[in-house]
Amino acid sequence: MDDRFNLDTGSTIRKQALDSAMRENTAVGPFANGGGIIPFAVGSSNLGKGARAKLDPLITWLKAHPERQARLAGHSDDPGSDEYNLALGDKRANGALAYMAAHGIEPSRLSTITFGRSRPLSADAKQNGRVEVILGQ
């Protein structure tokens, strides 16, 4: 497995490696056009209807490609302390993992990491609460 996916939760991932992984995802089935970005409401770790709708095709794709693994990177919105936001990102990533496992993806194929609020997509905090699904080999 590629070493960029062998990170402990407390480790720092190089932005270049994450950007490269996200570019790889854009060319793959349900990961195209932002399909690997799972949205969450501000301050929430609950998998809403929109999040489940995005996870379901990813689950189908992963079932068809049992050799592939996925890293679930949890991100939070801006309100709250760094500690709170790291915990929220972790809850989001682990919630997505639990959903995927409950729908037939072997948990050993999935791993999580949290970035808290350190990697925003937008200046609008409402768009930053997410889990990014990053494919590994």
C-alpha positions as CSV (number, residue, x, y, z in Angstrom):
1,M,0.0,0.0,0.0
2,D,1.2,3.5,-0.8
3,D,2.9,5.1,2.2
4,R,0.7,8.2,2.1
5,F,-2.2,6.1,3.4
6,N,-0.2,4.6,6.4
7,L,-0.6,7.6,8.7
8,D,-1.5,7.6,12.4
9,T,-4.3,9.9,13.3
10,G,-1.9,12.3,15.0
11,S,0.5,12.5,12.0
12,T,0.7,15.3,9.5
13,I,0.0,14.5,5.9
14,R,1.8,16.5,3.2
15,K,-0.6,18.7,1.3
16,Q,1.0,17.6,-2.0
17,A,0.3,13.9,-1.2
18,L,-3.3,14.6,-0.3
19,D,-3.8,16.7,-3.4
20,S,-2.3,14.0,-5.6
21,A,-4.6,11.4,-4.0
22,M,-7.6,13.6,-4.6
23,R,-6.6,14.1,-8.3
24,E,-6.4,10.3,-8.6
25,N,-9.9,10.0,-7.2
26,T,-11.4,12.4,-9.7
27,A,-10.9,9.9,-12.6
28,V,-12.6,6.9,-10.9
29,G,-16.3,6.2,-11.3
30,P,-18.3,7.6,-8.4
31,F,-15.4,9.7,-7.2
32,A,-15.6,11.9,-10.3
33,N,-16.8,15.5,-9.9
34,G,-16.5,15.7,-6.1
35,G,-18.3,12.3,-5.5
36,G,-15.7,11.5,-2.9
37,I,-16.6,14.5,-0.7
38,I,-19.3,13.6,1.8
39,P,-21.1,16.7,3.2
40,F,-22.1,17.3,6.9
41,A,-24.1,20.0,8.5
42,V,-22.2,22.6,10.6
43,G,-21.3,21.1,14.0
44,S,-22.9,17.7,13.3
45,S,-21.4,14.3,12.9
46,N,-24.8,12.7,11.8
47,L,-24.9,11.2,8.4
48,G,-27.7,13.0,6.7
49,K,-29.6,12.0,3.6
50,G,-27.1,13.8,1.4
51,A,-24.1,12.1,3.0
52,R,-25.7,8.7,2.7
53,A,-26.7,9.4,-1.0
54,K,-23.0,10.1,-1.7
55,L,-21.7,7.1,0.3
56,D,-24.0,4.6,-1.4
57,P,-22.4,4.7,-4.9
58,L,-18.9,4.6,-3.3
59,I,-19.9,1.5,-1.4
60,T,-21.2,-0.1,-4.6
61,W,-17.9,0.8,-6.3
62,L,-15.8,-0.6,-3.5
63,K,-17.7,-3.8,-3.5
64,A,-16.9,-4.2,-7.2
65,H,-13.2,-3.5,-6.5
66,P,-12.3,-5.6,-3.4
67,E,-8.6,-5.0,-4.0
68,R,-9.0,-1.3,-3.2
69,Q,-8.9,0.4,0.2
70,A,-10.1,3.8,1.3
71,R,-8.9,6.4,3.8
72,L,-11.8,8.5,5.3
73,A,-10.4,12.0,6.1
74,G,-12.7,13.9,8.5
75,H,-12.8,17.7,8.3
76,S,-14.7,20.2,10.5
77,D,-16.2,23.6,10.2
78,D,-14.6,26.6,11.9
79,P,-16.6,27.2,15.1
80,G,-15.0,25.8,18.3
81,S,-11.5,25.0,19.6
82,D,-8.9,23.0,17.7
83,E,-9.5,20.1,20.1
84,Y,-13.3,20.2,19.4
85,N,-12.8,20.3,15.6
86,L,-10.3,17.5,15.6
87,A,-12.8,15.4,17.6
88,L,-15.6,16.4,15.2
89,G,-13.6,15.4,12.2
90,D,-12.8,12.1,13.8
91,K,-16.5,11.4,14.6
92,R,-17.4,12.2,11.0
93,A,-14.8,9.9,9.6
94,N,-15.7,7.1,12.0
95,G,-19.4,7.6,11.3
96,A,-18.8,7.2,7.6
97,L,-16.6,4.1,8.3
98,A,-19.4,2.5,10.4
99,Y,-22.0,3.2,7.7
100,M,-19.8,1.6,5.0
101,A,-19.0,-1.4,7.2
102,A,-22.7,-1.8,8.0
103,H,-23.3,-1.9,4.2
104,G,-20.8,-4.6,3.4
105,I,-17.4,-3.0,3.2
106,E,-14.9,-4.9,5.3
107,P,-13.6,-2.5,8.0
108,S,-10.0,-3.7,7.4
109,R,-10.2,-2.0,4.0
110,L,-11.0,1.4,5.6
111,S,-9.0,3.7,7.7
112,T,-9.6,7.2,9.2
113,I,-7.8,10.4,9.8
114,T,-8.9,13.8,11.1
115,F,-7.8,17.2,10.0
116,G,-10.2,19.2,12.1
117,R,-10.5,22.7,10.6
118,S,-6.9,22.8,9.2
119,R,-7.8,22.1,5.6
120,P,-10.8,24.2,4.6
121,L,-12.3,23.9,1.1
122,S,-13.9,27.4,1.3
123,A,-14.0,30.6,3.3
124,D,-17.7,29.6,4.0
125,A,-17.5,27.3,7.0
126,K,-20.8,25.6,6.0
127,Q,-18.9,24.0,3.1
128,N,-16.0,22.7,5.1
129,G,-17.7,20.0,7.2
130,R,-17.0,16.9,5.3
131,V,-15.4,13.5,4.9
132,E,-13.1,13.0,1.9
133,V,-12.9,9.5,0.7
134,I,-9.3,8.9,-0.6
135,L,-8.6,5.7,-2.5
136,G,-5.5,3.5,-1.8
137,Q,-4.4,0.3,-3.4
